[in-house]
Amino acid sequence: MQERHTNRRHYFLELADTAQRFYVPYIQQFITLSPTCRVLEVGCGEAGNLLPFVRLGCDVVGMDLAEVRIEQGKQFFTEQGFPDVQLFAGNFLHLSSPRSEDEKFDLIILHDVIEHIEHPHKQKFITNLSQFLKAQGIIYFGFPAWQMPFGGHQQICRSRVASTLPFMHLLPTPLYRGYLTLLGEDETCISELLSIKRASMPIEKFEKLLSQTGLKVMNRTLWFINPHYQRKFGLKPRLLWSAVASVPWVRNFFSTSCFYIVQKK
């Protein structure tokens, strides 16, 4: 397991740095980030992604299923001088719909989240997002294409082999489970990885899902080298070549990160 997954403060600051360098400039092409901008991140973890938005004065809310991550996030924001950031633990699917337009959000962020939601729940989840979005608001999605070398999130494995060997998540489920068991992964880790496999999110399926839920793509940007790899591995971010990005299904094997800006139809 990578050190960044055990040192959560370090991970928080890593995410904040990547968000400042890449997510904020990308989003600012489509919306003005100011104190009047309401921002919601669903599946925020410790909410490192939100730190640059807080520094810009945005009205920020973060939520996550894991209460421990929320408590750590509150601590880290307090250390950064922002003790009043609104972070709470909860299930987004169980939230009551906003009662007025003022309670809705100009920007909703989902980074490395949609690929964790299993397919029976994806459509309802995205439909719920629309209910929390202002009429002219936008949603930013960031996720790895399923077939890319580590689209199965194998980096959470404790085994060095399992966490670094690419494409093994594409094995048939029984073989994948056997492979993980052979390398000594515990049942908790295996269950999470198999859930991610069931939730697999290729680009084409994602765009079809958006269309089915009344959303339209304003922008799609595919990365050959994920912007976060700059902090993780010292690699220079690089966009996917346009010739490859235009080829359905093939592009999934080369897109380590997919950025989307989405709006209501």
C-alpha positions, 0 to 999 in steps of 0.5 A, spaced: 500 500 500 502 506 498 504 511 503 499 516 501 494 512 503 496 511 510 499 518 511 492 522 510 495 529 512 500 528 506 494 525 502 490 531 503 495 536 501 497 532 495 490 533 493 490 540 494 496 542 490 493 538 484 486 541 485 490 548 485 494 547 479 489 543 475 482 542 477 481 550 479 483 552 472 479 547 468 473 549 472 474 556 471 473 556 464 466 554 465 464 558 471 466 564 476 469 562 482 468 567 487 464 568 494 457 568 491 459 561 488 456 555 492 460 548 491 459 541 493 463 535 493 460 529 494 465 523 496 470 528 498 474 524 503 478 529 507 476 534 502 483 536 500 480 538 493 476 543 496 482 547 500 483 551 493 476 553 493 476 555 500 482 560 499 478 563 493 472 564 498 467 560 495 461 557 500 464 550 500 460 544 503 463 537 503 460 530 504 463 523 505 460 516 507 466 515 512 465 519 518 473 518 520 475 522 513 470 527 515 473 528 522 480 528 519 478 533 514 475 538 519 482 537 523 486 539 517 482 545 515 483 548 522 490 547 521 490 551 514 486 556 518 479 555 516 476 551 522 468 553 519 468 549 513 462 545 512 464 538 512 459 532 514 458 524 514 452 522 510 449 518 504 448 523 498 442 518 496 439 519 502 439 527 502 433 531 502 432 535 495 433 542 496 427 547 498 429 553 493 434 555 488 438 558 493 440 552 497 442 549 490 449 549 488 453 552 482 458 547 482 458 540 484 465 536 484 465 528 484 473 526 483 474 519 483 467 517 486 463 515 480 467 509 478 466 506 486 458 506 485 455 500 483 451 500 476 444 499 480 445 505 483 449 510 478 443 512 475 439 514 481 446 517 484 446 522 478 439 524 477 440 526 484 446 530 483 441 534 478 436 536 483 442 539 487 444 543 481 442 550 480 439 551 473 446 554 470 450 550 474 455 545 472 458 538 475 465 536 474 467 529 474 474 526 474 475 519 474 480 513 471 477 510 465 476 503 467 481 499 462 487 503 463 492 500 467 490 501 474 483 503 473 481 497 478 484 502 483 489 496 485 494 501 488 490 500 495 493 493 495 498 491 500 502 486 496 507 490 492 506 486 486 498 487 486 499 494 487 504 495 481 502 490 476 497 493 471 491 491 467 490 485 472 483 488 474 481 486 467 481 478 468 475 475 469 472 475 476 474 468 479 481 469 476 482 476 479 479 474 486 484 468 486 490 472 484 488 477 489 488 471 494 494 468 492 498 475 493 495 475 500 490 480 500 485 480 505 477 479 504 476 487 506 481 489 500 478 484 495 471 485 496 472 493 495 476 491 489 471 487 486 466 492 488 470 497 483 470 491 478 462 491 478 462 499 478 467 499 472 466 506 468 468 506 461 468 513 457 462 510 453 458 508 458 459 514 462 456 518 457 450 514 455 449 514 463 449 522 462 444 522 456 439 518 460 439 522 466 438 529 462 445 531 462 449 534 457 457 534 456 460 541 455 467 539 455 471 532 455 478 532 456 482 526 457 489 525 460 494 520 458 498 522 464 494 523 470 495 530 473 495 527 480 501 523 477 506 529 478 505 529 485 505 522 486 510 520 481 514 526 479 511 525 472 509 531 467 501 531 466 500 530 458 493 530 454 491 524 450 493 524 443 487 527 439 487 521 434 487 516 440 482 520 444 477 520 438 477 512 438 471 509 442 473 504 447 480 504 445 481 510 448 479 507 455 486 503 455 490 510 455 486 515 459 488 515 466 484 520 468 477 523 464 475 530 466 468 532 464 464 539 465 457 537 465 450 541 465 443 540 465 440 539 458 
